Amino acid sequence: MRELVLIRHGHSRYAGERYIGRTDTSLTEQGSEQAKAVCSQLERLPVDVFYCSPALRARETLRPLLDKNPARKVVILPELQEIDFGKWEGLSFDEIQAQSAERVAEWASGRRDFVFPEGESLELFWQRVCQAGDRVLAGAEKRVAVVTHGGVIRCLLCHYLGLPPEKHRSFQIDLGSMTTLTFSEGFAVLKGLNAHG
């Protein structure tokens, strides 16, 4: 049996207030405390390899562990970046709604051909996240951890559990939390959701 631990980065600037995808924000004081708590749990797990989004907030979430144990194997995987919100990057939902209520309704419909203005399409996001998910499990490691973003984790859960991407809204992924899947004979089982340190 193999185990995969999905870790959402800690609280960063504008979290929960504005749509932040590619803006490279660092952790807040709260986020740094969440990172310490998560890393304290990870210290007790024999993780064979860590895959991490290149975003600063993801790398900072893993930093307390690496400061204590720099020999841990970490692979930075660009495909684990959050979605590119394009012109909506940095805006609140109310600001986006005021600009383009029709486009918001299209987004809410979950159509995979929806493209954020001057940003990424939901289809391309789904494809790259699934490719990253396949790469993460391509090796023979018994326990793997991924440090990434809420949208990426929701998509990975759908991918591994055989759910259509439209079901990603079924999962709430907390900042600074760990979600665990086990794999046996080609089947994934959701073992734990939103564990906190």
Secondary structure, DSSP 4 states (H G I P E B T S, - for coil): -EEEEEEE---BTTTTTS--SSS-PPB-HHHHHHHHHHHHHHHTS--SEEEE-SSHHHHHHHHHHHHH-TTS-EEE-GGGSPP--GGGTT--HHHHHHH-HHHHHHHHTT-TT-B-TTS-BHHHHHHHHHHHHHHHTSS--SEEEEEE-HHHHHHHHHHHHT--GGGGGG----TT-EEEEEEETTEEEEEEEEE--
